[in-house]
Amino acid sequence: MEDIKTYMQQIGQQARAASRVMAMADTNTKNRALTEIAAALQNQSAQLLAANARDVAAAKANGLDAASVDRLTLTEKSVRTMAEGLLQIAQLPDLIGAISDLSYRLSGIQVGRMRVPLGVIGIIYESRPNVTADAAGLCLKSGNAAILRGGSEAIHSNQAIASCVHIGLRAAGLPETAVQVIATTDRAAVGELITMKDYVDVIVPRGGKSLIARISDEAKIPVIKHLDGICHVYIDDEADLDKAIRIADNAKTQRYGVCNTMETLLVAQGVAAAVLPRLCKIYLEKNVELRGDDAARALVPQMKAATEKDWRTEYLAPILSVRVVSGLDAAIEHINTYSSQHTDSIVTDNYTKAMRFLREVDSSSVMVNASTRFADGFEYGLGAEIGISTDKIHARGPVGLEGLTSQKFIVLGSGQIRT
Amino acid sequence: MEDIKTYMQQIGQQARAASRVMAMADTNTKNRALTEIAAALQNQSAQLLAANARDVAAAKANGLDAASVDRLTLTEKSVRTMAEGLLQIAQLPDLIGAISDLSYRLSGIQVGRMRVPLGVIGIIYESRPNVTADAAGLCLKSGNAAILRGGSEAIHSNQAIASCVHIGLRAAGLPETAVQVIATTDRAAVGELITMKDYVDVIVPRGGKSLIARISDEAKIPVIKHLDGICHVYIDDEADLDKAIRIADNAKTQRYGVCNTMETLLVAQGVAAAVLPRLCKIYLEKNVELRGDDAARALVPQMKAATEKDWRTEYLAPILSVRVVSGLDAAIEHINTYSSQHTDSIVTDNYTKAMRFLREVDSSSVMVNASTRFADGFEYGLGAEIGISTDKIHARGPVGLEGLTSQKFIVLGSGQIRT
């Protein structure tokens, strides 16, 4: 335990020192590192897959479930995807050092803001080893140092990826300590990471809800996170029903296990009879279990009864809760009560209702006539995302490079004093 | 204790409910409330001063020090200043609902951001009752609800100001619970306030370092704060010495007890002999105690010896530590080691050094050829400030209305689904 503390303190000190170098690194150097890491991943593909095979074999021997083994497994294709992801990050604009809003004040000083890195980012994630490369790339490009703590089941894969990251950093003349992957699987290391205020500026946990809730509870450092994705689609009585069905189908069934999938469908009373039977036919054909309130069940007899708990549940599965509401006000009320403030969408052709929904729904992403599945860093044009935030402080919604930065004030004077 | 918990939970629930109304309030309604509060403060000036007199009498009877009694005392002029401050906030642009960066993506959706309030702001402050009006005004204009907890010595003054705030809110048709002033002086109320995650979105503590450190340590909610203002001026060897002396004099002596006052002066070796005797003569005439390193003391014999502790001390008093450094690199190194990341300034006519200082000094405000005393919401054009942040997350430097807001993503589609 004392050893872990010492080890983590050393990691922290090294990260802090490296962060100063990274903050000053020019765009060309950072991009060079990214392309060199991408090349190293490709060149060392065989070693990477061998390390991964050790993890996969151990996971199977330990009886890890099939979905987790699947997430853990690397292939030549996924290694190539990792490398391509880094090249894409290299293509993104460098935000660091950008000066905005510089303008004169009456005193004669010019005041503006300069974008700067946060410093040291701690990232805690579960089985997917590709996060090691993605997170390293985003932190690097945004001028931060990173401390990465992957799942214990991926330790060999993560160390193999880390060695490629170090090859790239070295080739660009940047410190290897700019990206450190924690080498121990001891859980005490996480406890240290999330409380080392002096060395870590923000924590980004990625993984299951229980992991994130625990980290968020125990952290002494700001955490960028979302716990749940209880997303809603509200079909208004002035919706284009074809669009509504297409969106509600896509929002639920395009992928079941992700955070921006719809978990509750709200339908205005006025169109419930016209839309629910048609839409639910699609769901039932796709084996989606339906749980509804009485009004919905009256229209779709195959529907089970929903309980209060259903409105608060992120299924991450082919299950959907359905509620018939009187109209926009009831829909907004339901959403602001039960939504996890991740992503909520209205389908309507009424301008006033669309504007009200946008303004009044208090979620990280609010949509009109679009599938909730669009809530994603790539789809939003952020280039990539380190995570999604449903908190209100610092960053809301998908968090890309900008979320890993801050702005300081700069003042340009010519000898001004305050009187 | 159980009563306090119940009381605070109720305050929290009311604030959360009021925050939903405030978030939707239009600009005109919010400005109406601000002008009505200003009018009420003026109309009830006599009652206000009477309530304040009770606090002042009690404070004197309890042996409060003269400076604190001074901060506590209201006058007709300070009531007028409070009212004027609210009218100024009414003049500021309303940021809420503003949409930025709305642009099309390849999928056909438009993605942008809408500025929204944070929700409920908890503000904890010490003896100055004017904070009650200022903070209420800033929270109101930014569409937030506020829970205010002033110093126990100002309880009657704060309650009297609160009743004016409520008159104004009522006149504008807004809920009185949008601004609640905690009516108990029991310290347990603060403990509740800073841990009610469900009801409070951010805490802004204003006051002495020990208060802020304690709150920051115990809070379960994000805190916007600064602990210290250990600010530096670095006089480079290519500085205009007249400007340098004017700035260094102003940064130290214009006001001693505030956070943006210089506490350590750094002087480049090459100009130390030319600048320090002239500058220190001014300080000594103003009875500023000087504490320097050996090189500085060799030039100014009246200087005491500085210790390591001096570099880390915010004097908030007519005391200045002075260090002679070899040049820019040593200055930046000293600042990044000892600065509290509040405000640091370089005096130089060299372009490259100015740019390096701006980029490399990791503080909330970084200045060239200007007095550190400019680090202030009014001077920066923010209109007013709720506080100053030396943290990196969410807001750095003076925090005005924008710091009390966040941005959510909005997506405008015409039936798009994800493929």
Interface residues (C-beta under 8 A of the other chain):
Chain A: R20 A23 M24 G97 S103 R105 S107 I109 V111 M114 V116 L118 G119 D201 V202 P222 D240 D242 K243 R246 I247 D249 N250 A251 Q254 N336 S345 L358 R359 E360 D362 S363 S364 S365 V366 M367 V368 N369 A370 S371 R373 F374 A375 E379 Y380 G381 K392 I393 H394 R396 G397 P398 S406 Q407 K408 F409 I410 V411 L412 G413 S414 G415 Q416 I417 R418 T419
Chain B: R20 A23 M24 G97 S103 R105 S107 I109 V111 M114 V116 L118 G119 D201 V202 P222 D240 D242 K243 R246 I247 D249 N250 A251 Q254 N336 S345 L358 R359 E360 D362 S363 S364 S365 V366 M367 V368 N369 A370 S371 R373 F374 A375 E379 Y380 G381 K392 I393 H394 R396 G397 P398 S406 Q407 K408 F409 I410 V411 L412 G413 S414 G415 Q416 I417 R418 T419
